[in-house]
Amino acid sequence: MLLTLEQMKNIDLMTVDRNTLIDANEVNVDIDLPKHERMKLVAKQMGNSLYCFKAGNIVVRVKHSTKTTANVDDRVRGWLQTM
């Protein structure tokens, strides 16, 4: 069952069914592609799971703070650089 974006944003990490989450470790990205192409590939492979996903056995929920100068592009760029 696919969750909506609103459901992903409000998911309870303690009760989420891990089997419904995409594992970020299974996302394949060609690091030789330009940044915007890498971002498109990640979004395509993860679908609406950018708010909540697995990284191995760890459940990750992404929330964006208004208390920082970093924007979503900065955060995604940092995450992509670790792949």
Steps between C-alpha positions, in 0.01 A plus 500: 500500500642837400478770763406855411743787559288617793508151654877485451546839671295390801621143534576367848848350492417267788201338328580518128503170313863486381395275213312792342811721488754523219859424604727788393787251479325345201484828307749498213653828388762551229735752661634596157167660409441871559351593837151571366492160325610322820226677692241395240616138526473502879153655488386250236629199693370616838168634378310670781734344756733798535333589831532157656720208396740238631877510500572137574328427832456867590175682426562859386243777495600825334379825648609841386588759759425868471786566742778454244623673188548165322227424249372171362750514211787531749374205704434275199838595352671400824309175509583419135868569559507223760384242244 
